[in-house]
């Protein structure tokens, strides 16, 4: 059985809504920007696998739809998707399983939960479905701790799942007191089937629930009705991210055709590109999205529901109603946030399509990179405050979305890996190497007005500079746009180096801004040879 102990979720520490911070993910934070300043995506290094197939119920793959929840600095749960291979090698029974970490998400183990029966034994880590002999079709969804103050403790944990209950298939919401033993909360599905990892939570700011689902658009307008990915009748650009808002989890009040659009393809995207899963996650005052971009590729079979998937990054500042990519000099940073792993296949399949380049010898799928064809980001992340890192997790597989999955040829070569970035390090404001010019010609910007919180005693910068680089910070009256006395660029001390929380200072070491508490200010920052990730109050 799993270790039992009392833990306190640190959601408030993960997402401190009252803690003012400027993250450099879009241009809305600026009222003025000059010089060579650009917003840049900050992809992490390749992932290290932390969960791989080791059990009979995982024999087809450790797969796509996963949730990570941090309880404290050391204890982390991973609710993960795994699939048993059918006798013919095809996709078989699909499960929600549990892995636990006691070192902050660096390593995981699979506890014996004693909840579900698999081949006559309950010695497994399966949470749902609870039987392989009375199995119901299932595609796992997300797990969340419901912060709705009206929900009783015995229903505090929720599991959103595409499954069948009493012969009715749809998106069901299950409840639990401990996040382990779940049962259906209601007598009917909350929504029709939405073939993705549907993500939901209670938004305490808005006072109601939100869910992020899949929208299916059979006749997308972006590329015209005549565009088709192949000859099998499926149109191009089928999937996109939608949002539902509702007061009760029993009825989401939306469908896969009328949910409001959050993120979709547009004129800059090629045909046959879907915005698939969403991996919506709250971070500070943002909603982050890590969609799997699904490029339909016909690998010579005439089947359009096949192709490759990698992970992108988008953000929302309006409670997740709409999302956008990090801006660039052209239109946006749409490059992968997580790149596919290196393919080691020795041969390329020769087909009628010029972009068809995948394993001809599928046995090689056992030996190529575990994440070289498809990947999906897990919902949630882990904060390592001691190391100043964020840990995120994504699944990976060497087989494509469709054709390679016809038979089980990749062995145990799938899993979930961990990637790490610095705190707030999803993207940054980059200042190039600019010296030997007048101060007015140096790269600099002014922000929108922010309120110094009642607890704010200093301004801190998350920054990474070259040895020649530096940063100066002035505090402005947002109405007059003039420096607050004692906090001008002339007063500012130069900040240098690589810091997660470097206090700004003026007049040779003064860091205190106590006299500005509860007042509105704007930041005027001059920087060169510098990456700036965030500005916050300490």
DOZARO-866890 format. One record per residue (C-alpha): residue in one letter; y, z, x. Coordinates in pm, whole numbers, padded with zeros to 5 digits, always signed. Layout:
<atoms>
AYZX...
</atoms>
This chain:
<atoms>
X+00000+00000+00000X+00358-00051+00103X+00551+00234+00259X+00740+00430-00007X+01074+00592+00057X+01416+00615-00100X+01665+00355+00018X+02023+00282-00076X+02128-00079-00106X+02425-00154+00116X+02565-00427-00106X+02906-00262-00096X+02902-00277+00282X+02779-00636+00281X+03040-00752+00034X+03345-00522+00054X+03559-00685-00217X+03853-00453-00152X+03858-00530+00221X+04114-00803+00279X+04005-01073+00522X+04103-01431+00594X+03807-01658+00669X+03876-02003+00807X+03662-02216+00577X+03934-02427+00408X+04305-02509+00411X+04402-02284+00119X+04485-01998+00359X+04770-02194+00524X+05128-02249+00414X+05208-02422+00743X+04999-02561+01026X+05116-02760+01328X+04982-02877+01660X+04623-02962+01741X+04445-02727+01499X+04123-02826+01324X+03866-02648+01111X+03518-02677+01259X+03170-02604+01128X+02978-02356+01345X+02604-02435+01321X+02369-02169+01458X+02106-02231+01727X+01758-02337+01608X+01556-02084+01412X+01281-01859+01540X+00985-01834+01297X+00936-01484+01153X+00694-01548+00864X+00409-01799+00895X+00089-01864+00698X-00173-01604+00792X-00343-01527+00459X-00575-01730+00231X-00318-01735-00050X-00072-01899+00194X-00314-02170+00306X-00106-02469+00184X+00233-02342+00310X+00487-02065+00334X+00741-02254+00135X+01088-02310-00003X+01229-02048-00244X+01301-01717-00072X+01532-01415-00109X+01627-01164+00160X+01768-00824+00058X+01899-00565+00303X+01872-00200+00203X+02017-00036+00514X+02057-00106+00884X+01680-00126+00941X+01490-00189+00616X+01488-00545+00479X+01275-00714+00215X+01187-01082+00209X+01065-01210-00126X+00900-01535-00022X+00734-01840-00170X+00378-01925-00066X+00119-02171-00192X-00261-02183-00183X-00420-02516-00098X-00625-02667-00378X-00985-02777-00297X-00865-03137-00257X-00595-03028-00012X-00311-03074-00256X-00059-02815-00368X-00243-02536-00550X-00139-02198-00690X+00208-02077-00605X+00306-01712-00555X+00596-01476-00497X+00501-01255-00203X+00667-00971-00013X+00729-00916+00357X+00904-00607+00495X+01111-00552+00806X+01186-00216+00963X+01402-00350+01246X+01685-00516+01059X+01513-00847+00988X+01398-00933+01340X+01028-00907+01256X+00836-00884+00929X+00496-00760+00818X+00301-00823+00499X+00210-00501+00312X-00089-00451+00085X+00080-00398-00251X-00223-00363-00479X-00043-00548-00759X-00213-00888-00793X-00576-00995-00785X-00676-01277-00551X-01045-01366-00527X-01140-01029-00671X-00926-00817-00438X-00586-00652-00469X-00549-00615-00093X-00263-00860-00066X+00116-00885-00070X+00141-01093-00389X+00395-00979-00649X+00365-01259-00908X+00161-01403-01078X-00072-01107-01087X-00404-01292-01114X-00563-01606-00973X-00818-01622-01256X-00556-01606-01534X-00298-01797-01334X+00010-01950-01497X+00216-02230-01344X+00498-02082-01137X+00784-02183-00908X+00938-01863-00765X+01308-01804-00805X+01548-01540-00677X+01530-01161-00686X+01843-00949-00725X+01953-00593-00780X+02142-00590-01109X+02476-00408-01074X+02554-00427-01446X+02650-00064-01527X+02493-00090-01874X+02146-00172-01739X+01905+00125-01719X+01740+00207-01387X+01398+00094-01508X+01544-00259-01541X+01761-00252-01230X+01568-00520-01040X+01553-00874-01175X+01336-01172-01087X+01443-01518-01206X+01134-01740-01222X+01020-02077-01352X+00695-01975-01518X+00490-01962-01836X+00465-01658-02063X+00250-01667-02379X+00221-02041-02345X+00597-02105-02316X+00731-02253-01992X+01094-02207-01888X+01326-01996-01676X+01225-01638-01747X+01393-01316-01634X+01158-01037-01528X+01256-00670-01485X+01141-00392-01254X+01231-00038-01159X+01125-00072-00796X+01152-00443-00717X+00774-00469-00688X+00609-00451-01030X+00779-00698-01263X+00731-00786-01628X+00918-01015-01868X+01246-00861-01986X+01264-01069-02303X+01032-01247-02547X+01160-01594-02466X+01288-01793-02169X+01656-01754-02084X+01692-02126-02009X+01490-02444-02010X+01312-02538-01687X+01545-02603-01394X+01337-02731-01104X+01511-02557-00817X+01559-02203-00688X+01780-02065-00963X+02007-01785-00842X+02172-01522-01062X+02364-01196-01034X+02601-00971-01224X+02960-01035-01119X+03136-00697-01131X+03476-00862-01090X+03430-01092-01389X+03226-00845-01594X+02943-01087-01677X+02646-01268-01528X+02653-01600-01344X+02366-01828-01251X+02344-02132-01027X+02101-02394-01148X+02006-02758-01105X+02186-03029-01300X+01991-03349-01360X+02206-03657-01404X+01983-03952-01490X+02276-04193-01493X+02521-04080-01224X+02856-04253-01221X+02934-04214-00850X+02739-04522-00744X+02695-04702-01075X+02395-04728-01309X+02246-05022-01119X+02174-04818-00805X+01811-04713-00772X+01628-04542-00488X+01312-04741-00549X+01114-04923-00811X+00958-04622-00981X+01225-04582-01246X+01411-04285-01101X+01783-04338-01055X+01972-04240-00743X+02156-03909-00704X+01964-03709-00960X+02026-03349-00854X+02345-03144-00819X+02445-02775-00839X+02551-02631-01174X+02685-02295-01290X+02627-02092-01607X+02827-01784-01712X+02695-01550-01982X+02705-01192-02106X+02330-01138-02149X+02043-01240-01923X+01839-01312-02236X+02029-01635-02306X+02213-01828-02035X+02374-02060-02289X+02340-02375-02077X+02098-02653-01992X+02023-02878-01697X+02258-03137-01844X+02557-02928-01960X+02595-02660-01691X+02936-02688-01525X+02931-02881-01197X+02989-02674-00882X+02901-02920-00606X+02790-03280-00623X+02784-03605-00431X+03091-03826-00436X+03230-04154-00303X+03187-04043+00059X+02811-03993+00018X+02554-04272+00037X+02335-04355-00262X+02006-04172-00301X+02140-03838-00175X+02084-03528-00391X+02255-03190-00366X+01940-02991-00424X+01895-02613-00395X+02205-02390-00380X+02117-02062-00196X+02433-01913-00349X+02529-01591-00169X+02829-01359-00201X+03021-01293+00121X+03349-01099+00120X+03558-01262-00156X+03376-01596-00129X+03066-01749-00277X+02879-01937-00006X+02644-02226-00076X+02377-02363+00158X+02246-02665-00033X+01950-02865+00085X+02072-03222+00100X+01785-03444-00007X+01795-03803+00120X+01557-04017-00082X+01361-04246+00150X+01090-04487+00044X+00824-04457+00313X+00662-04780+00198X+00499-04643-00115X+00757-04751-00373X+00799-04381-00460X+01161-04265-00462X+01101-03890-00494X+01031-03865-00124X+01246-03806+00179X+01399-03551+00415X+01604-03235+00354X+01838-03038+00577X+02091-02762+00503X+02468-02797+00457X+02748-02542+00405X+03009-02514+00129X+03231-02237-00004X+03406-02129-00321X+03719-01915-00361X+03716-01920-00744X+03411-01702-00816X+03173-01989-00760X+03312-02223-01024X+03360-02507-00775X+03270-02543-00409X+03389-02759-00121X+03286-02843+00233X+03485-02729+00536X+03774-02980+00573X+03790-03219+00867X+04028-03484+00994X+03855-03742+00775X+03745-03586+00447X+03507-03294+00514X+03247-03150+00747X+02932-03275+00579X+02719-03261+00888X+02419-03028+00877X+02475-02656+00910X+02104-02633+00994X+01956-02938+01163X+01598-03055+01128X+01369-02953+01411X+01268-03209+01673X+00989-03437+01556X+00710-03486+01811X+00526-03753+01615X+00419-04017+01872X+00428-04307+01628X+00670-04433+01366X+00551-04565+01037X+00627-04935+00999X+00732-05012+00642X+00953-05246+00449X+01246-05003+00470X+01452-05009+00795X+01523-04634+00773X+01157-04538+00734X+01064-04342+01045X+00802-04080+00983X+00457-03983+01103X+00206-04264+01078X-00067-04029+01202X-00034-03734+00966X-00265-03524+01184X+00031-03496+01418X+00204-03287+01152X+00006-02990+01287X+00170-03025+01626X+00527-03132+01558X+00816-02888+01497X+00749-02667+01194X+01088-02755+01039X+01113-03124+01127X+01115-03275+00774X+01229-03032+00503X+01416-02702+00497X+01561-02467+00236X+01793-02171+00295X+01697-01830+00161X+01936-01646-00070X+02110-01354+00099X+02160-01250+00461X+02134-00949+00688X+02425-00784+00866X+02357-00643+01210X+02672-00439+01258X+02564-00304+01596X+02533-00652+01744X+02806-00811+01532X+02565-01070+01390X+02465-01222+01060X+02100-01319+01016X+02007-01597+00776X+01664-01732+00696X+01535-02075+00606X+01197-02224+00530X+01073-02530+00710X+00791-02781+00695X+00691-03097+00886X+00597-03289+00571X+00844-03487+00363X+00935-03409+00003X+00675-03637-00150X+00428-03862+00022X+00317-03640+00310X+00240-03363+00063X-00045-03563-00088X-00299-03393+00134X-00301-03080+00345X-00271-03237+00692X-00027-02999+00864X-00257-02696+00889X-00058-02375+00926X+00253-02553+01053X+00514-02418+00810X+00710-02097+00774X+01038-01909+00749X+01268-01878+01049X+01571-01667+01131X+01903-01798+01262X+02191-01580+01380X+02566-01631+01396X+02849-01394+01479X+03004-01203+01189X+03227-01441+00987X+03106-01724+01210X+03026-01995+00953X+03326-02199+01064X+03641-02150+01270X+03993-02271+01337X+03992-02452+01668X+04293-02482+01900X+04259-02727+02186X+04368-02673+02544X+04749-02699+02515X+04974-02555+02788X+05299-02627+02975X+05504-02708+02669X+05768-02538+02457X+05655-02260+02226X+05764-02458+01921X+05522-02736+02023X+05224-02506+02068X+04948-02498+01800X+05041-02244+01533X+05007-02165+01165X+05141-01943+00888X+04916-01795+00618X+04962-01729+00251X+05089-01383+00162X+04837-01098+00170X+04876-00733+00080X+04823-00474+00351X+04567-00235+00195X+04642+00133+00156X+04391+00211+00431X+04513-00064+00666X+04627+00070+01002X+04593-00243+01219X+04530-00618+01221X+04209-00735+01390X+04107-01081+01507X+03757-01224+01532X+03820-01470+01815X+03662-01653+02106X+03894-01782+02375X+03855-01961+02703X+03975-01771+03009X+04308-01955+02995X+04343-01919+02620X+04548-01664+02432X+04674-01575+02086X+05006-01430+01965X+05051-01282+01618X+05373-01224+01424X+05401-01056+01083X+05640-01223+00840X+05821-01126+00525X+05660-01384+00290X+05981-01423+00088X+06226-01485+00373X+05962-01613+00619X+06139-01407+00887X+05953-01171+01121X+05922-00808+01021X+06134-00617+01276X+05919-00528+01576X+05643-00776+01483X+05778-01114+01599X+05612-01359+01838X+05852-01235+02106X+05727-00880+02047X+05360-00985+02039X+05120-00905+02321X+04887-01189+02422X+04527-01145+02302X+04256-01292+02523X+03878-01310+02547X+03587-01299+02305X+03610-01025+02040X+03476-00945+01695X+03760-00704+01618X+04047-00736+01865X+04351-00543+01739X+04680-00726+01746X+04952-00542+01936X+05325-00565+01988X+05565-00431+02251X+05296-00348+02508X+05028-00183+02304X+05156-00081+01962X+04881-00167+01710X+04988+00044+01413X+05098-00123+01087X+05086+00197+00881X+05448+00148+00776X+05349-00181+00606X+05073-00042+00385X+05078-00178+00026X+05335-00441+00126X+05291-00818+00127X+05303-00996+00462X+05214-01336+00606X+05059-01397+00945X+05225-01639+01188X+04979-01708+01470X+05021-01913+01787X+04699-01991+01974X+04562-02219+02244X+04217-02275+02396X+04085-02058+02116X+03835-02039+01828X+03953-01814+01545X+03693-01697+01292X+03880-01443+01081X+04176-01207+01046X+04124-00870+00884X+04279-00530+00837X+04120-00238+01014
</atoms>
